[in-house]
Amino acid sequence: MTKTAVLGNSIGGRIAWRFAAAHPERLSKLILVSPDGFASPGFEYGKAPDVPLMVEAMRWTLPKWLLKPSLAPAYVDQSVMTDALTTRYHELMLGPGARGAMIARMAQTVLVDPRPLLRSITAPTLLLWGEQDQLIPFANSADYLAALPNARLVPLPRIGHLPQEEAPLRTLQPLASFLAESVPPDSGVELVSATDTAAAGRGEKQSLEGAE
């Protein structure tokens, strides 16, 4: 069986490490970019979060001007928040079923203490985390380092929650080094990414293609 390197950002990071814990025989290495999974204000273990009425209203209306302020906290460098980027997110969210799926995912997210699962992951793990992340605090990286047996952290100064969009080249450098170090060029290992949103996934895919 060909082993796979798995990469995930934010909620995609939680999907990635849960996959790593469930299928260790399929994993060569794990890359987590500001992953979620630990409890935080509004997200308790064993309890589904309340979905705000404003979020529920997005089922029926989502003007672009309303979306932009909700994206802004993900970036330290606000110049990244171009009209083209906002339009891309807006168009993706207007896709058939996209908003309903996002709201359902929010309502169904019930966190469990991740430490038992994380401790079972022995694959080499790279943590990439923006030091100015306003959505999942950089301090959570210490929790992951304490729980993961074979992990290292690369802090990303002056970067927020989506480093693959805000600073792709700075993000690619440690990622490419980690992949080259851990996987020989002729190993046949493929890279699969699990991402928080389709738009974030597109940004990661483009970045990774640029590294090949």
LUMLO-56959 format. One record per residue: x, y, z of N, C-alpha, C, O in turn. Coordinates in steps of 0.05 Angstrom, whole numbers, padded with zeros to 5 digits, always signed. Each point is the difference from the previous one (the first is absolute). Layout:
N
XYZXYZXYZXYZ/...
REM end
This chain:
212
+00017-00024+00000-00017+00024+00000+00018+00025+00000+00018+00002+00016/-00024+00017-00034+00014+00025-00001-00009+00018+00023-00024+00005+00002/+00042+00004+00014-00007+00018+00022-00003+00028-00011+00011+00008-00021/-00027+00008+00035-00008+00027-00009+00008+00021+00020-00004-00004+00024/+00014+00026-00033+00003+00024+00017-00026+00016-00001-00011+00005-00021/+00001+00002+00044-00026+00013+00003+00005+00028+00011+00014+00003+00020/-00027+00017-00032+00002+00027+00008-00027+00012+00005-00019-00005-00015/+00015+00020+00037-00025+00013+00005+00003+00026+00015+00018+00004+00016/-00035+00015-00023-00001+00026+00013-00026+00004+00015-00021-00006-00011/+00023+00016+00036-00023+00007+00016-00018-00024+00005+00010-00020+00011/-00035+00020-00018-00017-00024+00003+00011-00023-00017-00002-00023+00008/+00013+00030-00030+00014-00021-00016+00023-00012+00015+00006-00024-00005/+00007+00039+00023+00021-00011+00016-00011-00021+00019+00012-00021+00004/-00036+00026+00007-00012-00020+00018-00008-00025-00016+00004-00023+00010/-00014+00026-00034-00006-00023-00017+00025-00016-00006+00000-00024+00000/+00022+00039-00005+00026-00013-00006+00010-00016+00023+00009-00023-00004/-00008+00035+00028+00011-00016+00022-00018-00022+00010+00009-00021+00010/-00035+00024-00014-00018-00023+00006+00004-00023-00020-00001-00023+00008/+00006+00030-00033+00007-00021-00020+00026-00013+00008+00002-00025-00002/+00017+00040+00011+00026-00011+00007-00003-00019+00024+00014-00021+00001/-00031+00028+00018-00004-00017+00023-00015-00026-00008+00005-00021+00011/-00024+00023-00029-00016-00023-00008+00014-00018-00019-00006-00024+00000/+00024+00034-00016+00013-00016-00021+00031+00004+00000+00011+00010-00020/+00002-00017+00041+00029+00004+00002+00015-00015-00022+00021+00009-00009/-00032-00031-00001+00014-00016-00020+00000+00014-00027+00015-00008-00018/-00032+00029+00014-00002+00013-00025+00015+00027-00001+00000+00014-00020/+00013-00008+00042+00011+00027+00003+00031-00001+00000+00012-00016+00014/+00000+00033-00030+00029+00004+00001+00008+00023+00017+00020-00001+00015/-00035+00022-00016+00005+00024+00016-00025+00017+00001-00019-00004-00016/+00019+00023+00034-00024+00017+00005+00009+00029+00002+00020+00007+00013/-00034+00010-00027+00005+00029+00000-00025+00014+00010-00021-00002-00013/+00022+00016+00035-00023+00014+00012+00005+00030-00001+00020+00010+00011/-00037+00004-00024+00002+00030-00002-00022+00012+00018-00024-00001-00007/+00032+00012+00029-00019+00012+00020-00025-00017+00003-00022+00010-00005/+00025-00035+00014-00023-00018+00001-00018+00006+00024+00010+00011+00020/-00035-00017-00021-00017+00002+00023-00003-00028+00013+00010-00020-00010/-00025+00019+00032-00004-00025+00014-00001+00002+00030-00014-00015+00013/+00029+00035-00002-00001+00004+00029-00024+00019+00006-00007+00017-00016/-00004-00020+00040-00022+00017+00009+00010+00030+00001+00023+00005+00005/-00042+00012-00011+00005+00029+00001-00027+00014+00007-00021-00014-00001/+00021+00040+00007-00025+00013+00006-00021-00004-00022+00004+00006-00023/-00027-00017+00031-00021-00006-00019+00001-00028-00012-00019-00008-00013/+00041-00006+00018+00003-00027-00010+00009-00018+00023+00024-00004+00004/-00043-00008+00010+00006-00017+00022+00001-00029-00009-00012-00008-00020/+00026-00009+00036+00000-00028-00006-00028-00012+00005-00013+00006+00020/+00004-00023-00039-00025-00014+00004-00025+00016-00004-00022-00009+00006/+00024+00033-00017-00023+00017-00004+00001+00014-00027+00020+00012-00007/-00042-00015-00008-00001+00014-00026-00003+00030+00004-00015+00008+00018/+00029+00009-00032-00002+00029+00004-00026+00011-00011-00013-00012-00017/+00005+00034+00028-00024+00014-00010+00008+00014-00026+00021+00013-00002/-00039-00015-00018+00005+00013-00026-00015+00027+00001-00024+00001+00003/+00039+00021-00005-00013+00027+00002-00021+00004-00022+00002-00011-00021/-00022+00027+00028-00022+00005-00019+00011+00013-00026-00011-00005-00021/+00032+00021+00024+00011+00013-00024+00011-00021-00019-00002+00003-00024/+00014-00023+00035+00011-00022-00016-00023-00015-00013+00002-00007-00024/-00023+00001+00039-00023-00014-00011-00012+00016-00024-00010-00011-00019/+00011+00038+00022-00012+00017-00021+00015-00003-00026-00011+00007-00021/+00036-00016+00022+00015-00003-00025-00012-00020-00019+00007+00000-00024/-00025-00017+00034-00014-00019-00019-00015+00015-00022-00002-00010-00022/-00008+00034+00029-00017+00014-00018+00013+00025-00012-00008+00008-00022/+00027+00004+00035+00013+00024-00011+00029+00001+00010+00006-00005+00023/+00011+00013-00041+00028+00003+00007+00013+00022-00018+00014-00007-00019/-00019+00032+00025+00012+00022-00016+00031-00001+00004+00009-00005+00022/+00005+00012-00042+00030-00001+00001+00011+00019+00021+00020-00006+00013/-00033+00029-00010+00009+00020+00020-00001-00011+00028+00015+00009+00017/-00034-00027-00012-00002-00012+00026+00020-00022+00005+00009-00005+00023/-00001-00008-00044+00020-00022+00002+00028+00010+00006+00014-00012+00016/-00007+00035-00027+00028+00009+00002+00008+00004+00029+00022-00008+00007/-00038+00021+00010+00009+00004+00028+00004-00027+00015+00016-00001+00019/-00031-00020-00027+00003-00025+00014+00026-00014-00009+00010-00018+00015/+00000+00025-00039+00026-00012-00009+00024+00015+00011+00021-00012+00004/-00024+00037+00002+00022+00017+00008+00017-00011+00023+00024+00002-00001/-00037-00013+00023+00016-00009+00022+00020-00023-00006+00018-00006+00015/-00022-00007-00038+00018-00022-00008+00027+00010-00010+00018-00016-00003/-00015+00042-00002+00024+00011-00011+00012+00022+00017-00015+00017+00011/+00041-00017-00008+00014+00022+00013+00004+00022-00021-00005+00023+00006/+00015-00030-00029+00005+00019-00022-00027+00004-00015-00008-00016-00016/-00005+00038+00022-00026+00005-00011+00001+00006-00030-00020+00000-00014/+00044+00006+00004+00003+00004-00029-00006-00025-00016-00006+00001-00024/+00008-00024+00038-00007-00025-00013-00030-00002-00007-00008-00014-00018/-00008+00029+00034-00029-00001-00003-00008+00017-00025-00014+00020+00003/+00021-00030-00026-00007+00014-00024-00029-00006-00008-00012-00018+00011/+00002+00034-00029-00028-00005-00009-00001-00027-00014-00021-00014+00001/+00042+00006-00015+00000-00025-00014-00001-00023+00019-00015-00020-00004/+00029+00021+00027-00001-00021+00020-00028-00002+00012-00011-00022+00003/+00000+00046+00004-00027-00001+00012-00020-00011-00020-00018-00015+00008/+00020+00022-00033-00018-00010-00020+00003-00030-00003-00020-00014-00003/+00044+00004+00004+00004-00029-00002-00015-00015+00023-00014-00019-00005/+00018+00029+00030-00013-00013+00022-00031+00003-00003-00015-00019+00005/+00006+00042-00014-00028+00005-00003-00013-00019-00020-00021-00012+00005/+00035+00009-00028-00011-00018-00021+00000-00029+00009-00019-00014-00006/+00039+00006+00021+00001-00028+00010-00023-00005+00019-00012-00021+00000/+00007+00041+00018-00021-00003+00019-00028+00001-00012-00019-00010+00012/+00017+00022-00036-00026+00000-00013-00005-00025-00016-00022-00003-00012/+00041-00015+00011-00003-00025-00015-00023-00017+00012-00006+00003+00024/-00007-00020-00040-00022-00016+00010+00007-00017+00024+00019-00015-00001/-00034+00019+00023+00005-00016+00024+00022+00009+00018+00003-00011+00022/+00013+00030-00031+00024+00008+00015-00007+00011+00028+00011-00008+00020/-00029+00028-00020-00007+00013+00026-00014-00019+00019+00005+00000+00024/-00023-00017-00035-00014-00019+00017+00019-00020+00012-00002-00007+00023/+00022-00002-00039+00020-00019+00010+00017+00014+00022+00006-00013+00020/+00002+00038-00024+00016+00014+00019-00015+00003+00027+00012-00004+00021/-00037+00012-00023-00016+00003+00025-00005-00026+00014+00002-00002+00024/-00007-00019-00040-00003-00027+00012+00025-00009+00014-00001-00012+00021/+00024+00017-00034+00025-00007+00013+00005+00014+00026+00009-00012+00019/-00016+00038-00018+00003+00015+00024-00018-00012+00022+00009-00003+00023/-00033-00003-00030-00019-00010+00020+00007-00028+00010-00007-00008+00023/+00021-00008-00039+00006-00027+00007+00027-00004+00012+00007-00022+00008/+00009+00043-00006+00027-00002+00011-00001-00004+00030-00006+00019+00015/+00012-00043-00006+00002-00006+00028+00028-00009+00006+00008-00022-00008/+00007+00038+00022+00028-00006+00006+00002-00021+00022-00015+00000+00018/+00036-00016-00021+00008-00018+00021+00028+00007+00007+00015+00011-00016/-00006-00018+00041+00027+00006+00008+00019-00014-00020+00000-00024-00002/+00016+00040-00013+00016-00012-00021+00025-00015+00009+00013-00014-00015/-00005+00018+00040+00026-00010+00009+00003-00030-00003+00021-00009-00009/-00040-00008+00016+00004-00029-00004+00005-00008-00029+00016-00017-00005/-00031+00030-00013+00005-00006-00028+00026+00011-00010+00015-00014-00014/-00008+00038+00022+00026+00012-00009+00023-00017+00010+00020-00003-00014/-00021-00007+00039+00022-00016+00011+00004-00026-00016+00022-00011+00002/-00042+00002-00016+00003-00024-00016+00013+00004-00027+00006-00019-00014/-00001+00044+00006+00011+00006-00026+00031+00000+00002+00011+00018+00013/+00001-00037-00026+00030-00001+00001+00013+00010-00025+00025+00003+00000/-00040+00003-00021+00012+00010-00024+00013+00027+00005-00009+00016+00016/+00031-00010-00030+00012+00027+00002-00020+00021-00007-00015-00002-00019/+00013+00022+00036-00021+00021-00002+00013+00027+00000+00017+00007+00016/-00026+00010-00035+00009+00028-00002-00024+00018+00007-00021-00003-00012/+00025+00020+00031-00020+00021+00007+00009+00026-00011+00022+00010+00006/-00039+00002-00023+00005+00027-00010-00022+00018+00012-00024-00006-00003/+00032+00028+00016-00020+00016+00014+00007+00030-00001+00022+00008+00008/-00041+00008-00018+00004+00029+00000-00001+00010+00029-00018-00005+00015/+00039+00020-00008+00001+00010+00028-00022+00020+00007-00006+00004+00023/-00005+00009-00044-00022+00019+00005-00027-00011-00008-00018+00015-00008/+00015-00041+00009-00026-00013-00006-00021+00009+00019+00002-00004+00024/-00023+00017-00034-00022+00010+00016-00023-00020+00002-00019+00004+00016/+00019-00026-00031-00022-00019+00000+00006-00024+00017-00017-00009+00015/+00041-00002-00017+00009-00021+00017+00027+00009+00012+00020+00001-00015/-00018+00005+00040+00023+00014+00011+00026-00016-00003+00000-00025+00003/+00021+00039-00008+00027-00013-00002+00007-00015+00025+00015-00020-00001/-00026+00028+00024+00006-00014+00025-00009-00029-00001+00011-00017+00015/-00030+00010-00032-00009-00027-00002+00022-00018-00012-00001-00025+00004/+00021+00036-00017+00021-00016-00010+00015-00015+00022+00010-00022-00005/-00008+00034+00028+00013-00014+00023-00016-00024+00008+00012-00020+00008/-00038+00021-00010-00017-00024+00007+00006-00023-00020+00001-00023+00008/+00001+00031-00033+00006-00021-00020+00028-00012+00004+00003-00024-00002/+00016+00041+00007+00028-00010+00004+00001-00019+00024+00015-00019+00000/-00031+00026+00021+00000-00017+00024-00013-00027-00005+00007-00020+00013/-00026+00019-00032-00015-00025-00004+00011-00017-00022-00002-00025+00001/+00014+00037-00021+00010-00015-00023+00028-00011+00005+00018+00016+00007/-00013-00041-00009+00026-00012+00007+00023+00008-00018+00023+00001+00009/-00029+00006-00034+00022+00004-00020-00006+00025-00016-00001-00001-00025/-00002+00024+00039-00008+00025-00014+00021+00022+00004+00015+00000+00020/-00014+00017-00040+00016+00024+00003-00017+00024-00009-00019-00003-00015/+00026+00027+00025-00016+00024-00005+00017+00020-00015+00023+00005+00007/-00035+00006-00028+00012+00023-00014-00018+00024+00003-00021+00001-00013/+00027+00018+00031-00016+00024+00003+00003+00018-00024+00021+00002-00012/-00043+00011+00005+00001+00018-00023-00007+00028+00010-00023+00007+00003/+00044+00010+00002-00005+00027+00010-00016+00017-00019+00004-00002-00025/-00020+00019+00036-00015+00020-00016-00019-00013-00021-00004+00012-00021/-00006-00036+00028-00018-00014-00018-00024-00009+00016+00002-00006+00024/-00025+00005-00037-00025-00007+00014-00008-00029-00005+00017-00018+00000/-00043+00013-00003-00011-00027+00000+00003-00015-00027-00001-00024+00000/+00006+00039-00022+00002-00013-00026+00027+00006-00013+00002+00015-00019/+00019-00026+00030+00027+00007-00010+00004-00008-00029+00015+00013-00014/-00029-00034+00004+00003-00007-00028-00011+00021-00019+00007+00000-00023/-00024+00017+00033-00010+00022-00016+00015+00026+00006+00005+00016-00018/+00000-00011+00043+00012+00025+00008+00030+00002-00007+00010+00021-00007/+00004-00043+00010+00029+00000-00005+00008-00028-00011+00014-00015+00014/-00022+00009-00038+00004-00028-00011+00030-00008-00002+00006-00023+00006/+00011+00042-00013+00028-00008-00003+00013-00005+00027+00015-00020+00003/-00022+00036+00017+00011-00005+00027-00011-00026+00012+00014-00013+00015/-00038+00006-00023-00012-00025+00009+00012-00024-00014+00004-00021+00012/+00002+00024-00038+00010-00022-00015+00028-00008+00008+00007-00024-00002/+00010+00042+00010+00028-00006+00006+00002-00022+00021+00013-00021-00005/-00025+00024+00029+00003-00022+00020-00016-00025-00009+00009-00022+00007/-00031+00025-00021-00015-00023-00010+00016-00016-00019+00002-00025+00002/+00011+00038-00022+00016-00014-00020+00023-00014+00013+00007-00023-00007/+00006+00036+00027+00023-00012+00014-00009-00025+00015+00014-00020+00000/-00037+00022+00013-00010-00023+00015-00006-00024-00018+00006-00023+00006/-00019+00029-00029-00006-00022-00018+00025-00012-00012+00002-00025-00003/+00018+00041-00005+00024-00010-00011+00016-00016+00020+00012-00021-00007/-00012+00030+00031+00014-00014+00022-00012-00027+00006+00014-00020+00005/-00040+00018-00006-00014-00023+00010-00006-00020-00022-00004-00024+00006/+00003+00032-00031-00008-00017-00022+00021+00001-00022+00004+00021-00012/+00009-00043+00005+00019+00000-00022-00015+00006-00026-00024-00006-00002/+00037+00019-00017-00014+00008-00025-00013-00024-00015-00020+00004-00014/+00031-00028+00016-00011-00023-00015-00019-00017+00017-00005-00023-00007/-00005+00034+00029-00016-00017+00018-00029-00004-00009-00013-00019+00008/+00004+00037-00026-00028-00003-00010-00021+00010+00020-00023-00005-00005/+00031+00018+00026-00019+00010+00019-00015+00024-00012+00013+00017-00012/-00039-00016+00015-00016+00021-00011-00009+00018+00023-00002-00008+00023/-00004+00033-00029-00009+00019+00020-00030+00006-00004-00008+00007-00022/-00007-00011+00043-00029+00005+00000-00006+00021+00020+00010-00001+00023/-00026+00021-00030-00006+00022+00019-00029-00001+00008-00018-00004-00016/+00014+00008+00042-00027+00004+00011-00002+00028+00010+00016+00008+00017/-00034+00008-00027+00000+00028+00006-00026+00009+00012-00021-00013-00001/+00023+00037+00013-00023+00012+00014-00022+00007-00019-00024-00005+00005/+00032+00017-00028-00020+00009-00020+00010-00007-00027+00024-00005-00004/-00042+00004-00016+00009-00006-00027+00019+00021-00010+00019-00006-00015/-00023+00031+00023+00018+00022-00009+00027-00003+00011+00020+00003-00014/-00018-00010+00040+00026-00004+00012+00013-00024-00013+00025+00000-00004/-00040-00020-00003+00011-00024-00013+00012+00007-00027+00021-00010-00007/-00035+00028-00007+00011+00008-00026+00027+00014+00003+00019-00004-00015/-00017+00022+00036+00025+00014+00005+00022-00019+00007+00022+00003-00009/-00027-00023+00025+00020-00020+00008+00009-00016-00024+00024-00005-00004/-00043-00004-00012+00007-00016-00023+00018+00015-00019+00020-00011-00010/-00026+00037+00005+00016+00016-00018+00028+00003+00011+00020-00002-00014/-00018+00006+00041+00026+00004+00012+00017-00025-00002+00023+00001-00006/-00036-00025+00011+00015-00025-00001+00009-00006-00028+00022-00012-00004/-00038+00018-00016+00008-00005-00027+00025+00017-00007+00017-00008-00015/-00016+00032+00027+00023+00017-00005+00025-00010+00012+00022+00007-00009/-00024-00025+00029+00023-00010+00013+00012-00025-00014+00022-00007+00005/-00037-00005-00023+00009-00024-00013+00021+00005-00021+00010-00018-00013/
REM end
